[in-house]
Amino acid sequence: MRLPWRLRTAVCGATLLCCTTAALLPTTASAGAADTAHPGSGTQAVVFSDDFDGPAGSPADSGKWQTETGDNVDNHERQYYTPGADNAALDGNGNLVITARKENPGDYQCWYGTCEYTSARLNTAGKFTQTHGHVEARVKVPRGQGMWPAFWMLGDDIGSAGWPACGEIDVMENVGFEPNTVHGTVHGPGYSGSGGIGAAYSTPDGAAFADDFHVFAIDWSPGAISWSVDGNVYQTRTPADVGGNPWVFDKPFFLILNLAVGGYWPGDPDGSTNFPQQMTVDYVHVTAGD
């Protein structure tokens, strides 16, 4: 049984998440690839755009993103999320690079003792939220046992409602032992953790997602969320899918990018895992809904 995600150190510069946040949690359903192209953003207004332009080594735009710090207690992840640009920086070529390293220069302490790895997690809480629309990121994921990159969203009312009542939308999660598969999931009251509702998408040719960039997106409207990879819609979820439980997704959500190392779902790195590993994000774009 998966438990809510918790950071033992407060989110930098934010009071919303404090020391308790929701979990990056695995999907349990799977589905094959679909051939239907998503409707796209059309001519809808762009409400959030970050193309990660800037000098190499610079941190992400602080007007759009904040960096969380701390370790994961409940998911048994192995990394410590560091502040600043130590593990999340622009590369000078229009990308944000989140780097997981097997190191601990700050003598960080984790739930299991002295931390073995560092990485980064960024969110837009207090800076940008959105209700409905088209949300997408172009990402090249890392590879290797124990890697757990994700692009996801949490309900902006997490501070008052808590998790999972706030809702969680996982636009993309990948675990290293499934190199050619990603997952999209929703979590809410009565369907969270291992009971999250979602599906898996695998590359038609079996290629690893780490081999190239891919566009991961949702099209989100009142009472419906559709997931796509490179324009191929592979699932749609509606209130009919949540078993009579509350549908908690028609309200503001904020964005999250992170690269976890180890944990219950992906398992820990082993001798086959090479470090450093990188999650490279070309852009994050959000357009308004109808």
PyMOL commands that set and color helices and strands:
alter all, ss='L'
color gray80, all
select helices_A, chain A and resi 158-161+193-195+209-211+239-241
alter helices_A, ss='H'
color red, helices_A
select strands_A, chain A and resi 46-50+66-68+70-71+79-81+88-90+96-100+109-110+113-114+117-119+121-123+133-140+147-155+168-173+181-187+197-202+214-221+224-229+232-237+253-261+277-288
alter strands_A, ss='S'
color yellow, strands_A
deselect
rebuild
show_as cartoon
